[in-house]
Amino acid sequence: MGASPAHYLHVLRMNEALLLIQSTFLTVKEIMARVGFNDPSHFTRSFARHHGVAPSRVRWSREASDDLAVQAAEECVDAGTPAP
């Protein structure tokens, strides 16, 4: 059985946020707004829960960023979505 629509949307939003953090110089606040969050603390908690690390730490840690990219691709396969 596939993922629920809410889970599918959450995976897409979190993976898009990861991609933007890794590939742009947008602030976390700008990225948060682009992926549909209004509250910075809610976004940070959701991102950390999903990826296991705070968004600010991803930008500054290349190793963590690479590990998360692999994880995001694997989740996309599991959820049936295209990889970022």
Secondary structure, DSSP 8 states (H G I E B T S, - for coil): ----HHHHHHHHHHHHHHHHHHH----HHHHHHHTT-S-HHHHHHHHHHHHSS-HHHHHH-HHHHHHHHHHHHHHHHHHT----
